[in-house]
């Protein structure tokens, strides 16, 4: 996405466009897997930003529905960009040995979510994370 598209994404959610938010969104957009706040800070090549500012922005972006937060075996919060062209949520599998994370885009629980909606539940969310030994470590 271009900076203009990212700016529109922010304004559609009622958030101001700031250099920090744009940089966070750019970092997450380029990532192949969810990133921690520290990973995001490291990706800021020519832009210096303290970790507290990154955490504040991550929280605001998550509350606006632009990010999904997840935790793996190390219990560090990691974030993934949601939005146009991205699934609303995803599941992951983490290697127990090398800790490589792979995204599983297919929702394995969509039938259960639909069943819950039929009986009146709304704003349903869930998390499903797998752990296994990857083919490279097996």
N, C-alpha and C positions, 0 to 999 in steps of 0.2 A: 504494500500500500504506500502511496505517496504521502508526504507530510500534509497535503491538503485533505486527503481522505481520512487520515488520522485525526486531523483537526475537526472534520465533520463528525467523526465518530464521537469525539469528546463533547462537542456542542449538542449533539443529539441526546446525550445523557445529562446535559445540564452542567458539564464541567468546563472550566476555563482551559484554554490551550496554554500550557507552560512548557518551557524547554525540557524540564525534567519529565513531565508526563509523555511528551513526544518521544524522548529518548528511551523511556521504559517500554513504551509500546513498540518502538522499532526493535529493541533488543528481543522482546518476546516474539515478535513476528518472524524474526530470522531464526529463532531457536527451533531445533528439531525435537526437543523435549522440554518439559517444564523447568524453569530456572528459579534458583533461590535469589534473595535480595543481594547476596554477595556476588553471585554470578552476574547479575544485572549490573552491579556497580563495576565489575571488572570489564564489562563490555563497553563502558563509557570511555572510549578512546581519547577523544580530544576535549571531553567535557568532565569537569570535576564536580562530584555531587556526594554529599555525605550520606551515610547509610540511613540515618533517621529520616531524611527527606525521601529516600527511596521507599522505606517502609510505609511512610505516611501516604505516598502516592499509590502504592500497591493496595493499601487498605481502601482508599477512595475509589480506585478503579474496580476493585472486587465488589464493593458495595453497589457500584453503578451497573454491575453485570457484564463488565468488559473482560474480566479475568476469572479464571477458575483456580482455586487454591487446593493443593493436595499435599499429602505427607507420605513419605516412603519410610523405609526401615530406620533411617537415621533421625527421624522425627523433625526434619528441617522443612519448613513451609516452602513449597515451590509453586510457581504460578505459570499459567498457560493462557494465551490470548483467546478470547471467545469473540465472536462477531461475524461479520459477513464473510462467507467462504470457509468458516471454521465450524466444527460441530459444537453444539451447545455445551456438551461435556464429553469427556473421554475417560476411558479406563486405561490402566497401565500394568505392565509386567516389569518387575525389577529382578535382575540377576542377584542371587544371594552372595555370589563370590565377587564379581567385578562391579556390581551396583549399577550397571548400565540399565537405563530405563527405555522401554519401547512403548509407544502409544498404541492402544487398541481403539480404533475409531468406532467399531460396531458396538452399539449398546446391547449388552446381553440381557438386560432387564426391561426392555421396552414393553414387552407383553405384560409384565407385572405392573408397570406404571400405568398402562392403559386400563388394566383391571381395577386398580385403585381409583383412577379417575371416574370410572363408571359407577363406583359406589359413593362418589361425592368428595373424595380427597382432592385438594388443589395445592398448587405450588410444591409439587413433590420433587424432592432431590434425593440423590443417593451417591455413594462412593463405592467403587469396587477396585481393589488393587490386588494383583497377583504377585507372588514371589516364586521364583524357580531358578534353576541353573540354566544359563543361556547355552546355545550350541557351542560357542567359542570356549566356554569354561568346562563343558561336560566331559 
